[in-house]
Amino acid sequence: MAGRGLFTLGAFILGTIIGYLVILFGWIAYTEMADIFDREGAMIMGVAFFFAPIGGLFLGLVASIVIFRRMSL
């Protein structure tokens, strides 16, 4: 029982970190490809401090639910 909880917690933490990084670097790649210029940096701050953490938490939650269900089979 404790092993399943630890795997679920690990999946949540790893999924959150990976989700944050994917959203952040995806935005950076998008702005480079679309040639978007943001002199004051407001867009990247919005992504780095609002959208990427929320997306990371969502992806971490999805990862933990998937691992929890697979471990219970």
mmCIF file of the N, C-alpha and C atoms, coordinates in Angstrom:
data_MODEL
# 
_entry.id   MODEL 
# 
loop_
_atom_site.group_PDB 
_atom_site.id 
_atom_site.type_symbol 
_atom_site.label_atom_id 
_atom_site.label_alt_id 
_atom_site.label_comp_id 
_atom_site.label_asym_id 
_atom_site.label_entity_id 
_atom_site.label_seq_id 
_atom_site.pdbx_PDB_ins_code 
_atom_site.Cartn_x 
_atom_site.Cartn_y 
_atom_site.Cartn_z 
_atom_site.occupancy 
_atom_site.B_iso_or_equiv 
_atom_site.pdbx_formal_charge 
_atom_site.auth_seq_id 
_atom_site.auth_comp_id 
_atom_site.auth_asym_id 
_atom_site.auth_atom_id 
_atom_site.pdbx_PDB_model_num 
ATOM 1   N N  . MET A 1 1  ? 0.819  -1.197 0.000   1.00 0.00 ? 1  MET A N  1 
ATOM 2   C CA . MET A 1 1  ? 0.000  0.000  0.000   1.00 0.00 ? 1  MET A CA 1 
ATOM 3   C C  . MET A 1 1  ? 0.862  1.261  0.000   1.00 0.00 ? 1  MET A C  1 
ATOM 4   N N  . ALA A 1 2  ? 1.924  1.260  0.775   1.00 0.00 ? 2  ALA A N  1 
ATOM 5   C CA . ALA A 1 2  ? 2.795  2.443  0.816   1.00 0.00 ? 2  ALA A CA 1 
ATOM 6   C C  . ALA A 1 2  ? 3.538  2.616  -0.503  1.00 0.00 ? 2  ALA A C  1 
ATOM 7   N N  . GLY A 1 3  ? 3.872  1.514  -1.163  1.00 0.00 ? 3  GLY A N  1 
ATOM 8   C CA . GLY A 1 3  ? 4.562  1.599  -2.439  1.00 0.00 ? 3  GLY A CA 1 
ATOM 9   C C  . GLY A 1 3  ? 3.712  2.271  -3.498  1.00 0.00 ? 3  GLY A C  1 
ATOM 10  N N  . ARG A 1 4  ? 2.422  1.966  -3.489  1.00 0.00 ? 4  ARG A N  1 
ATOM 11  C CA . ARG A 1 4  ? 1.517  2.576  -4.456  1.00 0.00 ? 4  ARG A CA 1 
ATOM 12  C C  . ARG A 1 4  ? 1.400  4.076  -4.214  1.00 0.00 ? 4  ARG A C  1 
ATOM 13  N N  . GLY A 1 5  ? 1.361  4.482  -2.963  1.00 0.00 ? 5  GLY A N  1 
ATOM 14  C CA . GLY A 1 5  ? 1.290  5.904  -2.628  1.00 0.00 ? 5  GLY A CA 1 
ATOM 15  C C  . GLY A 1 5  ? 2.560  6.642  -2.995  1.00 0.00 ? 5  GLY A C  1 
ATOM 16  N N  . LEU A 1 6  ? 3.697  5.993  -2.786  1.00 0.00 ? 6  LEU A N  1 
ATOM 17  C CA . LEU A 1 6  ? 4.966  6.636  -3.136  1.00 0.00 ? 6  LEU A CA 1 
ATOM 18  C C  . LEU A 1 6  ? 5.128  6.770  -4.646  1.00 0.00 ? 6  LEU A C  1 
ATOM 19  N N  . PHE A 1 7  ? 4.725  5.754  -5.390  1.00 0.00 ? 7  PHE A N  1 
ATOM 20  C CA . PHE A 1 7  ? 4.772  5.843  -6.847  1.00 0.00 ? 7  PHE A CA 1 
ATOM 21  C C  . PHE A 1 7  ? 3.829  6.942  -7.357  1.00 0.00 ? 7  PHE A C  1 
ATOM 22  N N  . THR A 1 8  ? 2.655  7.049  -6.738  1.00 0.00 ? 8  THR A N  1 
ATOM 23  C CA . THR A 1 8  ? 1.709  8.088  -7.128  1.00 0.00 ? 8  THR A CA 1 
ATOM 24  C C  . THR A 1 8  ? 2.269  9.472  -6.819  1.00 0.00 ? 8  THR A C  1 
ATOM 25  N N  . LEU A 1 9  ? 2.879  9.631  -5.648  1.00 0.00 ? 9  LEU A N  1 
ATOM 26  C CA . LEU A 1 9  ? 3.491  10.906 -5.295  1.00 0.00 ? 9  LEU A CA 1 
ATOM 27  C C  . LEU A 1 9  ? 4.654  11.240 -6.221  1.00 0.00 ? 9  LEU A C  1 
ATOM 28  N N  . GLY A 1 10 ? 5.462  10.252 -6.531  1.00 0.00 ? 10 GLY A N  1 
ATOM 29  C CA . GLY A 1 10 ? 6.566  10.461 -7.463  1.00 0.00 ? 10 GLY A CA 1 
ATOM 30  C C  . GLY A 1 10 ? 6.080  10.838 -8.853  1.00 0.00 ? 10 GLY A C  1 
ATOM 31  N N  . ALA A 1 11 ? 4.995  10.206 -9.302  1.00 0.00 ? 11 ALA A N  1 
ATOM 32  C CA . ALA A 1 11 ? 4.425  10.537 -10.611 1.00 0.00 ? 11 ALA A CA 1 
ATOM 33  C C  . ALA A 1 11 ? 3.880  11.951 -10.606 1.00 0.00 ? 11 ALA A C  1 
ATOM 34  N N  . PHE A 1 12 ? 3.277  12.369 -9.501  1.00 0.00 ? 12 PHE A N  1 
ATOM 35  C CA . PHE A 1 12 ? 2.760  13.732 -9.416  1.00 0.00 ? 12 PHE A CA 1 
ATOM 36  C C  . PHE A 1 12 ? 3.895  14.753 -9.479  1.00 0.00 ? 12 PHE A C  1 
ATOM 37  N N  . ILE A 1 13 ? 4.945  14.531 -8.710  1.00 0.00 ? 13 ILE A N  1 
ATOM 38  C CA . ILE A 1 13 ? 6.073  15.467 -8.697  1.00 0.00 ? 13 ILE A CA 1 
ATOM 39  C C  . ILE A 1 13 ? 6.761  15.506 -10.049 1.00 0.00 ? 13 ILE A C  1 
ATOM 40  N N  . LEU A 1 14 ? 7.053  14.360 -10.609 1.00 0.00 ? 14 LEU A N  1 
ATOM 41  C CA . LEU A 1 14 ? 7.736  14.306 -11.902 1.00 0.00 ? 14 LEU A CA 1 
ATOM 42  C C  . LEU A 1 14 ? 6.854  14.858 -13.018 1.00 0.00 ? 14 LEU A C  1 
ATOM 43  N N  . GLY A 1 15 ? 5.571  14.535 -12.988 1.00 0.00 ? 15 GLY A N  1 
ATOM 44  C CA . GLY A 1 15 ? 4.655  15.062 -13.995 1.00 0.00 ? 15 GLY A CA 1 
ATOM 45  C C  . GLY A 1 15 ? 4.504  16.573 -13.919 1.00 0.00 ? 15 GLY A C  1 
ATOM 46  N N  . THR A 1 16 ? 4.521  17.113 -12.697 1.00 0.00 ? 16 THR A N  1 
ATOM 47  C CA . THR A 1 16 ? 4.432  18.558 -12.521 1.00 0.00 ? 16 THR A CA 1 
ATOM 48  C C  . THR A 1 16 ? 5.662  19.259 -13.077 1.00 0.00 ? 16 THR A C  1 
ATOM 49  N N  . ILE A 1 17 ? 6.834  18.724 -12.770 1.00 0.00 ? 17 ILE A N  1 
ATOM 50  C CA . ILE A 1 17 ? 8.078  19.329 -13.262 1.00 0.00 ? 17 ILE A CA 1 
ATOM 51  C C  . ILE A 1 17 ? 8.166  19.245 -14.781 1.00 0.00 ? 17 ILE A C  1 
ATOM 52  N N  . ILE A 1 18 ? 7.888  18.078 -15.320 1.00 0.00 ? 18 ILE A N  1 
ATOM 53  C CA . ILE A 1 18 ? 7.958  17.906 -16.773 1.00 0.00 ? 18 ILE A CA 1 
ATOM 54  C C  . ILE A 1 18 ? 6.899  18.751 -17.471 1.00 0.00 ? 18 ILE A C  1 
ATOM 55  N N  . GLY A 1 19 ? 5.689  18.806 -16.917 1.00 0.00 ? 19 GLY A N  1 
ATOM 56  C CA . GLY A 1 19 ? 4.636  19.626 -17.510 1.00 0.00 ? 19 GLY A CA 1 
ATOM 57  C C  . GLY A 1 19 ? 4.990  21.101 -17.510 1.00 0.00 ? 19 GLY A C  1 
ATOM 58  N N  . TYR A 1 20 ? 5.571  21.590 -16.414 1.00 0.00 ? 20 TYR A N  1 
ATOM 59  C CA . TYR A 1 20 ? 6.003  22.982 -16.343 1.00 0.00 ? 20 TYR A CA 1 
ATOM 60  C C  . TYR A 1 20 ? 7.047  23.280 -17.417 1.00 0.00 ? 20 TYR A C  1 
ATOM 61  N N  . LEU A 1 21 ? 8.031  22.410 -17.522 1.00 0.00 ? 21 LEU A N  1 
ATOM 62  C CA . LEU A 1 21 ? 9.112  22.638 -18.487 1.00 0.00 ? 21 LEU A CA 1 
ATOM 63  C C  . LEU A 1 21 ? 8.627  22.548 -19.924 1.00 0.00 ? 21 LEU A C  1 
ATOM 64  N N  . VAL A 1 22 ? 7.723  21.623 -20.217 1.00 0.00 ? 22 VAL A N  1 
ATOM 65  C CA . VAL A 1 22 ? 7.190  21.491 -21.578 1.00 0.00 ? 22 VAL A CA 1 
ATOM 66  C C  . VAL A 1 22 ? 6.416  22.748 -21.974 1.00 0.00 ? 22 VAL A C  1 
ATOM 67  N N  . ILE A 1 23 ? 5.593  23.256 -21.082 1.00 0.00 ? 23 ILE A N  1 
ATOM 68  C CA . ILE A 1 23 ? 4.810  24.451 -21.396 1.00 0.00 ? 23 ILE A CA 1 
ATOM 69  C C  . ILE A 1 23 ? 5.716  25.669 -21.526 1.00 0.00 ? 23 ILE A C  1 
ATOM 70  N N  . LEU A 1 24 ? 6.676  25.816 -20.625 1.00 0.00 ? 24 LEU A N  1 
ATOM 71  C CA . LEU A 1 24 ? 7.569  26.965 -20.665 1.00 0.00 ? 24 LEU A CA 1 
ATOM 72  C C  . LEU A 1 24 ? 8.431  26.975 -21.926 1.00 0.00 ? 24 LEU A C  1 
ATOM 73  N N  . PHE A 1 25 ? 9.107  25.859 -22.194 1.00 0.00 ? 25 PHE A N  1 
ATOM 74  C CA . PHE A 1 25 ? 9.968  25.822 -23.378 1.00 0.00 ? 25 PHE A CA 1 
ATOM 75  C C  . PHE A 1 25 ? 9.157  25.746 -24.666 1.00 0.00 ? 25 PHE A C  1 
ATOM 76  N N  . GLY A 1 26 ? 7.948  25.221 -24.603 1.00 0.00 ? 26 GLY A N  1 
ATOM 77  C CA . GLY A 1 26 ? 7.069  25.261 -25.767 1.00 0.00 ? 26 GLY A CA 1 
ATOM 78  C C  . GLY A 1 26 ? 6.693  26.695 -26.117 1.00 0.00 ? 26 GLY A C  1 
ATOM 79  N N  . TRP A 1 27 ? 6.431  27.504 -25.107 1.00 0.00 ? 27 TRP A N  1 
ATOM 80  C CA . TRP A 1 27 ? 6.121  28.913 -25.360 1.00 0.00 ? 27 TRP A CA 1 
ATOM 81  C C  . TRP A 1 27 ? 7.330  29.647 -25.933 1.00 0.00 ? 27 TRP A C  1 
ATOM 82  N N  . ILE A 1 28 ? 8.510  29.366 -25.377 1.00 0.00 ? 28 ILE A N  1 
ATOM 83  C CA . ILE A 1 28 ? 9.727  29.997 -25.889 1.00 0.00 ? 28 ILE A CA 1 
ATOM 84  C C  . ILE A 1 28 ? 9.958  29.602 -27.347 1.00 0.00 ? 28 ILE A C  1 
ATOM 85  N N  . ALA A 1 29 ? 9.770  28.330 -27.673 1.00 0.00 ? 29 ALA A N  1 
ATOM 86  C CA . ALA A 1 29 ? 9.943  27.882 -29.052 1.00 0.00 ? 29 ALA A CA 1 
ATOM 87  C C  . ALA A 1 29 ? 8.898  28.522 -29.968 1.00 0.00 ? 29 ALA A C  1 
ATOM 88  N N  . TYR A 1 30 ? 7.674  28.639 -29.495 1.00 0.00 ? 30 TYR A N  1 
ATOM 89  C CA . TYR A 1 30 ? 6.625  29.267 -30.294 1.00 0.00 ? 30 TYR A CA 1 
ATOM 90  C C  . TYR A 1 30 ? 6.948  30.729 -30.588 1.00 0.00 ? 30 TYR A C  1 
ATOM 91  N N  . THR A 1 31 ? 7.394  31.458 -29.583 1.00 0.00 ? 31 THR A N  1 
ATOM 92  C CA . THR A 1 31 ? 7.711  32.870 -29.813 1.00 0.00 ? 31 THR A CA 1 
ATOM 93  C C  . THR A 1 31 ? 8.907  33.040 -30.739 1.00 0.00 ? 31 THR A C  1 
ATOM 94  N N  . GLU A 1 32 ? 9.840  32.107 -30.689 1.00 0.00 ? 32 GLU A N  1 
ATOM 95  C CA . GLU A 1 32 ? 10.974 32.182 -31.615 1.00 0.00 ? 32 GLU A CA 1 
ATOM 96  C C  . GLU A 1 32 ? 10.543 31.880 -33.054 1.00 0.00 ? 32 GLU A C  1 
ATOM 97  N N  . MET A 1 33 ? 9.706  30.865 -33.228 1.00 0.00 ? 33 MET A N  1 
ATOM 98  C CA . MET A 1 33 ? 9.263  30.507 -34.575 1.00 0.00 ? 33 MET A CA 1 
ATOM 99  C C  . MET A 1 33 ? 8.310  31.537 -35.165 1.00 0.00 ? 33 MET A C  1 
ATOM 100 N N  . ALA A 1 34 ? 7.459  32.129 -34.333 1.00 0.00 ? 34 ALA A N  1 
ATOM 101 C CA . ALA A 1 34 ? 6.492  33.111 -34.821 1.00 0.00 ? 34 ALA A CA 1 
ATOM 102 C C  . ALA A 1 34 ? 7.077  34.519 -34.838 1.00 0.00 ? 34 ALA A C  1 
ATOM 103 N N  . ASP A 1 35 ? 8.315  34.671 -34.435 1.00 0.00 ? 35 ASP A N  1 
ATOM 104 C CA . ASP A 1 35 ? 9.015  35.954 -34.416 1.00 0.00 ? 35 ASP A CA 1 
ATOM 105 C C  . ASP A 1 35 ? 8.249  36.993 -33.595 1.00 0.00 ? 35 ASP A C  1 
ATOM 106 N N  . ILE A 1 36 ? 7.836  36.587 -32.392 1.00 0.00 ? 36 ILE A N  1 
ATOM 107 C CA . ILE A 1 36 ? 7.144  37.491 -31.472 1.00 0.00 ? 36 ILE A CA 1 
ATOM 108 C C  . ILE A 1 36 ? 8.198  38.166 -30.604 1.00 0.00 ? 36 ILE A C  1 
ATOM 109 N N  . PHE A 1 37 ? 8.165  39.481 -30.577 1.00 0.00 ? 37 PHE A N  1 
ATOM 110 C CA . PHE A 1 37 ? 9.137  40.254 -29.814 1.00 0.00 ? 37 PHE A CA 1 
ATOM 111 C C  . PHE A 1 37 ? 8.426  40.899 -28.635 1.00 0.00 ? 37 PHE A C  1 
ATOM 112 N N  . ASP A 1 38 ? 8.911  40.624 -27.433 1.00 0.00 ? 38 ASP A N  1 
ATOM 113 C CA . ASP A 1 38 ? 8.312  41.155 -26.209 1.00 0.00 ? 38 ASP A CA 1 
ATOM 114 C C  . ASP A 1 38 ? 9.398  41.887 -25.440 1.00 0.00 ? 38 ASP A C  1 
ATOM 115 N N  . ARG A 1 39 ? 9.466  43.193 -25.639 1.00 0.00 ? 39 ARG A N  1 
ATOM 116 C CA . ARG A 1 39 ? 10.552 43.974 -25.059 1.00 0.00 ? 39 ARG A CA 1 
ATOM 117 C C  . ARG A 1 39 ? 10.526 43.973 -23.532 1.00 0.00 ? 39 ARG A C  1 
ATOM 118 N N  . GLU A 1 40 ? 9.372  44.135 -22.931 1.00 0.00 ? 40 GLU A N  1 
ATOM 119 C CA . GLU A 1 40 ? 9.318  44.237 -21.465 1.00 0.00 ? 40 GLU A CA 1 
ATOM 120 C C  . GLU A 1 40 ? 9.219  42.882 -20.772 1.00 0.00 ? 40 GLU A C  1 
ATOM 121 N N  . GLY A 1 41 ? 8.976  41.829 -21.502 1.00 0.00 ? 41 GLY A N  1 
ATOM 122 C CA . GLY A 1 41 ? 8.970  40.493 -20.921 1.00 0.00 ? 41 GLY A CA 1 
ATOM 123 C C  . GLY A 1 41 ? 7.697  40.116 -20.193 1.00 0.00 ? 41 GLY A C  1 
ATOM 124 N N  . ALA A 1 42 ? 6.618  40.824 -20.434 1.00 0.00 ? 42 ALA A N  1 
ATOM 125 C CA . ALA A 1 42 ? 5.373  40.552 -19.722 1.00 0.00 ? 42 ALA A CA 1 
ATOM 126 C C  . ALA A 1 42 ? 4.770  39.212 -20.126 1.00 0.00 ? 42 ALA A C  1 
ATOM 127 N N  . MET A 1 43 ? 4.883  38.855 -21.406 1.00 0.00 ? 43 MET A N  1 
ATOM 128 C CA . MET A 1 43 ? 4.285  37.588 -21.848 1.00 0.00 ? 43 MET A CA 1 
ATOM 129 C C  . MET A 1 43 ? 4.996  36.395 -21.226 1.00 0.00 ? 43 MET A C  1 
ATOM 130 N N  . ILE A 1 44 ? 6.324  36.399 -21.214 1.00 0.00 ? 44 ILE A N  1 
ATOM 131 C CA . ILE A 1 44 ? 7.038  35.257 -20.657 1.00 0.00 ? 44 ILE A CA 1 
ATOM 132 C C  . ILE A 1 44 ? 6.864  35.181 -19.142 1.00 0.00 ? 44 ILE A C  1 
ATOM 133 N N  . MET A 1 45 ? 6.710  36.333 -18.482 1.00 0.00 ? 45 MET A N  1 
ATOM 134 C CA . MET A 1 45 ? 6.443  36.298 -17.045 1.00 0.00 ? 45 MET A CA 1 
ATOM 135 C C  . MET A 1 45 ? 5.069  35.716 -16.765 1.00 0.00 ? 45 MET A C  1 
ATOM 136 N N  . GLY A 1 46 ? 4.096  36.047 -17.610 1.00 0.00 ? 46 GLY A N  1 
ATOM 137 C CA . GLY A 1 46 ? 2.766  35.465 -17.449 1.00 0.00 ? 46 GLY A CA 1 
ATOM 138 C C  . GLY A 1 46 ? 2.784  33.961 -17.652 1.00 0.00 ? 46 GLY A C  1 
ATOM 139 N N  . VAL A 1 47 ? 3.554  33.522 -18.634 1.00 0.00 ? 47 VAL A N  1 
ATOM 140 C CA . VAL A 1 47 ? 3.661  32.081 -18.878 1.00 0.00 ? 47 VAL A CA 1 
ATOM 141 C C  . VAL A 1 47 ? 4.434  31.400 -17.756 1.00 0.00 ? 47 VAL A C  1 
ATOM 142 N N  . ALA A 1 48 ? 5.576  31.977 -17.368 1.00 0.00 ? 48 ALA A N  1 
ATOM 143 C CA . ALA A 1 48 ? 6.443  31.337 -16.384 1.00 0.00 ? 48 ALA A CA 1 
ATOM 144 C C  . ALA A 1 48 ? 5.835  31.291 -14.986 1.00 0.00 ? 48 ALA A C  1 
ATOM 145 N N  . PHE A 1 49 ? 5.043  32.309 -14.630 1.00 0.00 ? 49 PHE A N  1 
ATOM 146 C CA . PHE A 1 49 ? 4.527  32.376 -13.261 1.00 0.00 ? 49 PHE A CA 1 
ATOM 147 C C  . PHE A 1 49 ? 3.046  32.075 -13.121 1.00 0.00 ? 49 PHE A C  1 
ATOM 148 N N  . PHE A 1 50 ? 2.323  31.934 -14.236 1.00 0.00 ? 50 PHE A N  1 
ATOM 149 C CA . PHE A 1 50 ? 0.902  31.624 -14.138 1.00 0.00 ? 50 PHE A CA 1 
ATOM 150 C C  . PHE A 1 50 ? 0.506  30.387 -14.939 1.00 0.00 ? 50 PHE A C  1 
ATOM 151 N N  . PHE A 1 51 ? 0.685  30.438 -16.252 1.00 0.00 ? 51 PHE A N  1 
ATOM 152 C CA . PHE A 1 51 ? 0.188  29.361 -17.106 1.00 0.00 ? 51 PHE A CA 1 
ATOM 153 C C  . PHE A 1 51 ? 0.986  28.074 -16.966 1.00 0.00 ? 51 PHE A C  1 
ATOM 154 N N  . ALA A 1 52 ? 2.309  28.162 -16.920 1.00 0.00 ? 52 ALA A N  1 
ATOM 155 C CA . ALA A 1 52 ? 3.121  26.946 -16.805 1.00 0.00 ? 52 ALA A CA 1 
ATOM 156 C C  . ALA A 1 52 ? 2.923  26.238 -15.461 1.00 0.00 ? 52 ALA A C  1 
ATOM 157 N N  . PRO A 1 53 ? 2.866  26.946 -14.316 1.00 0.00 ? 53 PRO A N  1 
ATOM 158 C CA . PRO A 1 53 ? 2.581  26.222 -13.069 1.00 0.00 ? 53 PRO A CA 1 
ATOM 159 C C  . PRO A 1 53 ? 1.203  25.568 -13.037 1.00 0.00 ? 53 PRO A C  1 
ATOM 160 N N  . ILE A 1 54 ? 0.191  26.252 -13.572 1.00 0.00 ? 54 ILE A N  1 
ATOM 161 C CA . ILE A 1 54 ? -1.148 25.654 -13.595 1.00 0.00 ? 54 ILE A CA 1 
ATOM 162 C C  . ILE A 1 54 ? -1.167 24.439 -14.521 1.00 0.00 ? 54 ILE A C  1 
ATOM 163 N N  . GLY A 1 55 ? -0.555 24.565 -15.692 1.00 0.00 ? 55 GLY A N  1 
ATOM 164 C CA . GLY A 1 55 ? -0.472 23.428 -16.609 1.00 0.00 ? 55 GLY A CA 1 
ATOM 165 C C  . GLY A 1 55 ? 0.358  22.294 -16.033 1.00 0.00 ? 55 GLY A C  1 
ATOM 166 N N  . GLY A 1 56 ? 1.432  22.639 -15.322 1.00 0.00 ? 56 GLY A N  1 
ATOM 167 C CA . GLY A 1 56 ? 2.260  21.613 -14.682 1.00 0.00 ? 56 GLY A CA 1 
ATOM 168 C C  . GLY A 1 56 ? 1.493  20.860 -13.604 1.00 0.00 ? 56 GLY A C  1 
ATOM 169 N N  . LEU A 1 57 ? 0.730  21.587 -12.799 1.00 0.00 ? 57 LEU A N  1 
ATOM 170 C CA . LEU A 1 57 ? -0.079 20.922 -11.774 1.00 0.00 ? 57 LEU A CA 1 
ATOM 171 C C  . LEU A 1 57 ? -1.141 20.026 -12.400 1.00 0.00 ? 57 LEU A C  1 
ATOM 172 N N  . PHE A 1 58 ? -1.743 20.496 -13.469 1.00 0.00 ? 58 PHE A N  1 
ATOM 173 C CA . PHE A 1 58 ? -2.747 19.674 -14.153 1.00 0.00 ? 58 PHE A CA 1 
ATOM 174 C C  . PHE A 1 58 ? -2.116 18.402 -14.714 1.00 0.00 ? 58 PHE A C  1 
ATOM 175 N N  . LEU A 1 59 ? -0.975 18.531 -15.383 1.00 0.00 ? 59 LEU A N  1 
ATOM 176 C CA . LEU A 1 59 ? -0.316 17.346 -15.941 1.00 0.00 ? 59 LEU A CA 1 
ATOM 177 C C  . LEU A 1 59 ? 0.211  16.420 -14.845 1.00 0.00 ? 59 LEU A C  1 
ATOM 178 N N  . GLY A 1 60 ? 0.655  16.995 -13.731 1.00 0.00 ? 60 GLY A N  1 
ATOM 179 C CA . GLY A 1 60 ? 1.055  16.170 -12.590 1.00 0.00 ? 60 GLY A CA 1 
ATOM 180 C C  . GLY A 1 60 ? -0.112 15.395 -12.013 1.00 0.00 ? 60 GLY A C  1 
ATOM 181 N N  . LEU A 1 61 ? -1.268 16.030 -11.943 1.00 0.00 ? 61 LEU A N  1 
ATOM 182 C CA . LEU A 1 61 ? -2.468 15.357 -11.452 1.00 0.00 ? 61 LEU A CA 1 
ATOM 183 C C  . LEU A 1 61 ? -2.881 14.230 -12.398 1.00 0.00 ? 61 LEU A C  1 
ATOM 184 N N  . VAL A 1 62 ? -2.822 14.487 -13.685 1.00 0.00 ? 62 VAL A N  1 
ATOM 185 C CA . VAL A 1 62 ? -3.157 13.450 -14.669 1.00 0.00 ? 62 VAL A CA 1 
ATOM 186 C C  . VAL A 1 62 ? -2.180 12.279 -14.557 1.00 0.00 ? 62 VAL A C  1 
ATOM 187 N N  . ALA A 1 63 ? -0.890 12.579 -14.427 1.00 0.00 ? 63 ALA A N  1 
ATOM 188 C CA . ALA A 1 63 ? 0.115  11.513 -14.308 1.00 0.00 ? 63 ALA A CA 1 
ATOM 189 C C  . ALA A 1 63 ? -0.112 10.684 -13.054 1.00 0.00 ? 63 ALA A C  1 
ATOM 190 N N  . SER A 1 64 ? -0.430 11.339 -11.935 1.00 0.00 ? 64 SER A N  1 
ATOM 191 C CA . SER A 1 64 ? -0.643 10.588 -10.701 1.00 0.00 ? 64 SER A CA 1 
ATOM 192 C C  . SER A 1 64 ? -1.901 9.731  -10.769 1.00 0.00 ? 64 SER A C  1 
ATOM 193 N N  . ILE A 1 65 ? -2.946 10.212 -11.433 1.00 0.00 ? 65 ILE A N  1 
ATOM 194 C CA . ILE A 1 65 ? -4.166 9.411  -11.576 1.00 0.00 ? 65 ILE A CA 1 
ATOM 195 C C  . ILE A 1 65 ? -3.889 8.184  -12.452 1.00 0.00 ? 65 ILE A C  1 
ATOM 196 N N  . VAL A 1 66 ? -3.139 8.373  -13.536 1.00 0.00 ? 66 VAL A N  1 
ATOM 197 C CA . VAL A 1 66 ? -2.828 7.254  -14.422 1.00 0.00 ? 66 VAL A CA 1 
ATOM 198 C C  . VAL A 1 66 ? -1.990 6.206  -13.685 1.00 0.00 ? 66 VAL A C  1 
ATOM 199 N N  . ILE A 1 67 ? -0.981 6.639  -12.963 1.00 0.00 ? 67 ILE A N  1 
ATOM 200 C CA . ILE A 1 67 ? -0.126 5.695  -12.208 1.00 0.00 ? 67 ILE A CA 1 
ATOM 201 C C  . ILE A 1 67 ? -0.939 5.006  -11.120 1.00 0.00 ? 67 ILE A C  1 
ATOM 202 N N  . PHE A 1 68 ? -1.787 5.741  -10.411 1.00 0.00 ? 68 PHE A N  1 
ATOM 203 C CA . PHE A 1 68 ? -2.597 5.147  -9.352  1.00 0.00 ? 68 PHE A CA 1 
ATOM 204 C C  . PHE A 1 68 ? -3.520 4.066  -9.898  1.00 0.00 ? 68 PHE A C  1 
ATOM 205 N N  . ARG A 1 69 ? -4.131 4.329  -11.031 1.00 0.00 ? 69 ARG A N  1 
ATOM 206 C CA . ARG A 1 69 ? -5.041 3.334  -11.617 1.00 0.00 ? 69 ARG A CA 1 
ATOM 207 C C  . ARG A 1 69 ? -4.297 2.127  -12.169 1.00 0.00 ? 69 ARG A C  1 
ATOM 208 N N  . ARG A 1 70 ? -3.128 2.367  -12.745 1.00 0.00 ? 70 ARG A N  1 
ATOM 209 C CA . ARG A 1 70 ? -2.351 1.229  -13.276 1.00 0.00 ? 70 ARG A CA 1 
ATOM 210 C C  . ARG A 1 70 ? -1.791 0.357  -12.149 1.00 0.00 ? 70 ARG A C  1 
ATOM 211 N N  . MET A 1 71 ? -1.468 0.963  -11.022 1.00 0.00 ? 71 MET A N  1 
ATOM 212 C CA . MET A 1 71 ? -0.928 0.191  -9.895  1.00 0.00 ? 71 MET A CA 1 
ATOM 213 C C  . MET A 1 71 ? -2.029 -0.624 -9.220  1.00 0.00 ? 71 MET A C  1 
ATOM 214 N N  . SER A 1 72 ? -3.279 -0.201 -9.355  1.00 0.00 ? 72 SER A N  1 
ATOM 215 C CA . SER A 1 72 ? -4.370 -0.923 -8.683  1.00 0.00 ? 72 SER A CA 1 
ATOM 216 C C  . SER A 1 72 ? -4.872 -2.114 -9.494  1.00 0.00 ? 72 SER A C  1 
ATOM 217 N N  . LEU A 1 73 ? -4.416 -2.261 -10.725 1.00 0.00 ? 73 LEU A N  1 
ATOM 218 C CA . LEU A 1 73 ? -4.876 -3.386 -11.552 1.00 0.00 ? 73 LEU A CA 1 
ATOM 219 C C  . LEU A 1 73 ? -4.270 -4.646 -11.124 1.00 0.00 ? 73 LEU A C  1 
# 
